[in-house]
Amino acid sequence: MTSPTELNDPLPGNIAVDGNGSLSARIHPEPPHPYRSPFARDSARILHARAFRRLAGKTQVFSRLAHDLPGDHFRSRLTHTLEVAQISRTLAVALGLNPELAEALALAHDIGHPPFGHAGEKALDTALRQYGLGFDHNLHALRIVTWFEERYPAWRGLNLTLGLREGIIKHSRDYSSATHPELAEYFLDLRPPVEAQLIDLADEIAYLTADFDDGLDSGILNVADVCRHVPLFRRFHDEVKAQYPSAQSKQVVYETLNRMLNALVTDLMEEVRTRVADLGATTLDDIRRAPARIAALSPAMEAERAAAKSYLYTNFYNSPGMEEEHERAARVVQELFSVLMADPGLLPADHQAQIPTEGLARTVADYIAGMTDSYIEQLWFRQCRS
């Protein structure tokens, strides 16, 4: 087990992205800011983007329009994003990486999601398949930050650094230059920096613990069953109950999830350190040319994480009530897609203007992807149910 002192030691060499090299370059050159780093400026641009604000109205697990929920405190895509940003910055600081890059990437990691979460993304992808296209929220996020956001008179998009744009594309998966030649500038044959690699794991950790929280709070999950089937949860739940025998049940759950999160984050830190040492990596180039990604949980913790996630899929994400919600989301997305394809005149003028270059199907998908849950419901009701 790594000691607290070792957890605060930076990784060796020049692995961290320092923001002074090519990764801080922008498509449109800008003079340096007097007191903010390039990646701090990227964070601010994402925070001020309209697409980022719309995450408040997009599904994380529960639709924003699920009227039978017992409260309004369940996570949205925006609050989830903020939790990922907190974890990512913590990891980057502890590992001696660039926390501003990690935070900016975390803030941007879900900006390309359509309404209704993964159910909406799947439905939009299915609708596009009949036209030989597909929907990928990472690729859509790149389109948002390079084109759709219009805040500056000198250029389209947010003019983010190359490091941010590479991380948006590659934080959770690899793309082939053969199938995506348009992404050639993003070093497709190389690994992303560790800061970008951490985002996918921070995302996993954030939603794993948060979804147990929301699932238990909603009543869809119950503590006894979770304890029976999720060893990672049971271990900390038993520990907290023994330490605080008079604590309220909700407090026990919250403390259990806090300890789960801490254990996952600590394990990830330790495993990154181990892999860097085993590789003998001392530079960013060593990380880029590694045979596998550096960011990962240890095999034992990964097995526990996978078991916990499997339980959530069976008992929460795909539970009867949630399945109905997913089916309704798919119907709303696909019916509205069909209506807009049949009558492009229903599209806003700025979207109609992109049809000649992007094609009708992609333009319709772009329009739908930008909607919040409430907006798409209202438009669907007017156009498909009137």
N, C-alpha and C positions, 0 to 999 in steps of 0.2 A: 504494500500500500504506500502510495506517495505521501510524504509528509506535507503539512501546510506550507512549510518554507519552500519546498520544491515546487509546489503548485504556483508559487509566485515568481519563480525563476523564468526568464524568457527562454524561448527556444534558441538553439545555438545559431551563430552565423547571421546571415542577412536574408533570412527566410521571409520576414515580414515585408509586405508591400509598403514602401515608405512614401509613396505619393510624389516623388520627385523624378521618377523615370517616365518611360513611355506610357505606363498605365494611367498616368494623370493627364495625358493628352486628350484634347477634345476635338470633335469634328471641326468646329469653328474656333480657332485660337482666341483665347481671352487673356488679358493681363492678370498676373497673380493678385489675389485678394490681400489686403494689408494685414489681416489677422485671422483668416480662416484657411484651412487646408483645402485642396481640391475636393477631397472626399466629404469634408464637412459641408461644403457648398452643395455637393450632390444630395446629401441628406436633406438640406433645406429645400432644394428644388422639388424633391419627391414629396416632402411634407406639404408643400404649397400647391401641389398638382391637384387638379379636379378629380383625376382618376383615383388618387389616394383618398380624398374625402368620400368618394362614392363607396369605398369599402365599408363604411359605417352602415350602409344599407344593403350589404350583400351577405348571404348565408355563410356561416362557418359550418355548423352542423344543423342547427334549427333554422328554418326559414324565418326571416323577419316578419312574415305574415302568418305564422302558426298561432292562431288565436286561442287555442286551447291550452297553451303553456301556462304554468302557475306564476309566471313573473316575467319581467322584461330585462333581467340581468344576465341572460345567457350571452355567450360570446358572439360577436359579429366577426366578419373577416378583418375589420379594422382592429378590434381589441386583440384578436389573435396575433396580428402583425406586430403590435406593440410588445406583446409578450415575447415573440421571437426576437425582436430587436434587443430587448433587455438581456436575454440569454446569450445572444450572439456577442454583444459588447462585453459581457462578463467573461466569456470564453476567450475573446481576443486579448483582453487586458491581462488575464491570468497567464496566457501563453506568450505574451510579449509580441503579439501581432499588431496589426493596425486596427484599433477599435473603431475608428471613423469609417473605414472601408466596410468592416463587418456590419456596423449599424446601418449604413446606407443600403447595403445589399439586403439586409433583413427587411428594411422598410419597403423595398421595391419587390420583394420576392413573390408577392401575391397580387401585384397591381394589375396583372393581366387576366384575373379570374372574372368570368361572366356571372350573372345573377344565379342564385340557387346552388352555389358551391360546385362540388364535383358532379352532382346530378345535372346541373345546367351545362357544365363543360362537356360531359358525355353526350348530352342531347344535341348540343351545337355541333360537335364533331360528327355525330351520326347524320345530321341534316346536310353537312357539307360533303360527306362521303359520296353522295349520289352525283356530285359535280366534280369528282376527282380531287377534292381538297380535304383538308382536315383542320381541326382546331387544337392548338397547343398554347396553353396560357403563358409559357415562357416566351414563345415567339411573339405572341400578341403583346406581351409586356414591352418587348423591344420596339414594336411598332408604336406603342403609346408614347414611350419616352423619346423616340426619334422623330415622330411625325404628328401624332394626334394632339398632343398638348401644345397649345398656342399661347405662350405667355410673353414672348420676346419679339420685338419688331425686326430684329436682325436675322432670325432663323426660325424654322419650324422645330418643334420638339424642345427638350430640356437641355440639349447640348451637354449630356453627362460625359464623364471621363470614360476612357476605354476600359479601365478596370471595372467600373460599374456595369457597363454594357456587356463585357465578357461574363461577369458574374451572374447577371440576370439570365443569360442564356445557359450557362454551364453549371450553376450551383447544384442542380439536382439530377442532371443527366448529361450524357455526351452526345454530340451530334456529329454525323459523318460529313466530310467535305464532298463526298460523292453525291449524297442526297440533298445537301444544303450548301451549294457553292456560294450562295449569297452571304453566308456567314464566315467566309474565309478569313476575314481580318481578326477573328476571335480565337486564333490559335487552336483550331479544332483537333489537331494531332497532338496536343499537349494537355496536361492536367491543369485545372485552374488553380490559382493561389489558395493557400490554406484558408484564408479569410472567406473565400467563396465556398469552399468545401464544407466549412462549418455550418453554413446556413441550412442545408438540408437536414442535418442532424439536430440543430436547434429547433427547426420546424417540427421534426418528429417528437422531440422531447416536449415541446410546448403543447402540441395538440394531444399527445398521449395523456399527460396529466390533466390538462384542461377538460378533455372529453369525459374522463372519469368524473370530474367535478360536476360538469353540466349534466351528465347522464344520471348521476346519483341525485342531484338536486331536482331533476325533472321527475323522478320516480320511475323512469324506465329501467334503471338499474337499482339493485339493492345491495347493501353492504355485505350481508351474509353470503350472497351468491358470489359477489366479487372475491371475497376472501377465500371461498372454496375453490375458485378456478384460476385466480391470478396470484401466483406465489409472490411476485414482487410487491403487490399491494398488501397481501396478508402479512408478510414479514414486518413491514413498517407499521401496519395497523395494530398488530399484537404488541409491538414495542411501545407505541404511543399509549395504548390502553394500560399497559403495565406501569408506565411512568406517570400517567395522569388518570387514575382510576375514577375520579369524580368529574372529569370533563364531559361536556355535552357531546352528543354523538356527532354533530356537525363539526365541532372543533376537532374531534379525533380524526375525522375524515380530512379536514383541511391540513392538519399537521402531518397526516400520513402522506398526502399528496406533496406537501412541501419537501418531505424527506425523500420521497421517490424522485422528485425533480432534482434535488441536490445530488442524489446518488448517481443518476444518469449523467448529469453535467460533469461531476467529478470523474466518473469512469471515462467519459469521452476525453477529458483533459489528459488523463493518465495514458490512455491508448494512443492519443496523438503523440505524446512525448516518446512512448515506446517505439512507435513506428518511425518517427524521425530519427531516433537513435539507431535503430536497426538498419535503416537505410544509409545512415551516415550523412544525412542531408545537412548542408550548412548554407545553402543559397536557394533562392526562389527557383532557379533553373533546375536544381536537384529535385525539387518538389514537382516541377512541371514534367520532368522526364521519369518520374517514378513509375514502376510497373502497375501500381494500383493507387487509388486515392488514399491519402494519409488519414483523413478524418473518418473515424469509425469507432463504434463501441467495441469493447472486448468481446470475445466469443461468448463468454458466460452471460454478460449483460445483454448482448444482442439476442440471445435465446430467450431471456426473460422479457425483453421488449417485444419480441415477435409474438410471444404467448399472450402478452397483455393486449397487443393490437388485434390479434386473432379473436380474442374474447370480445373486444369492442365491435368488431365487424359482425359477429354473430348475434350479439345481444343488444347492440345499440344502433349502429349504422344501418343494419338490415333488419331491425325489429319491425313487426307488423305496421305500427304507426308511421315509422320512418319510411318504410317502403312505399306507403301510400303517398307520402309527401314527395318522394323522389319521382314517382309515376306522374303526379300532377305537374311537377316542375318540367319533366320531359314533354308532357303534352303542351304546356304553355309555350315553351321554347320552339318546339317543332311546328305547332300550328301558326304561331306568329311568323316564323321563318317562311312558311309556305305562302301566307298572305302577302308578305312584303315582296317575295319573289314574283308573285302574280301581278302585283301592282306597285312597281318601284316609285310611282308618284307619291306614295305614302311616306317615303323617306324624307328626312330633312334635306334642305337644299345643299348643304355642305357634303352630305353623304352622296347625293345624286351626282355631284360633281366628280366624285372619285370613281364612278362606275366605268368610264372609258379606260382608265389605267388599271384598276384593281379587279374589274369584273363584277357582275351583279351579285353573285353568291358570296364572294368575300366581303363586299360592301355591306350586304345585309347582315352577315355574321359580325362584322365590326360594330355595326349599330347596336345589335342585340347585346354583344359582349360588354358594351359600356353601360348598360342599364342596371339600375338597382332592382332589388326584388319588387318593391312597390311600384316602380315605374313600369316594369314589364307586365305586371299584373293589370295595371290600369289600361295600358295600351292593348293588351290581349283582350280584355273585356270589351273595349270599344270596337276593335277591329274584327274579333273572332266570335263575339257573343252578342253583338248588337243586332 
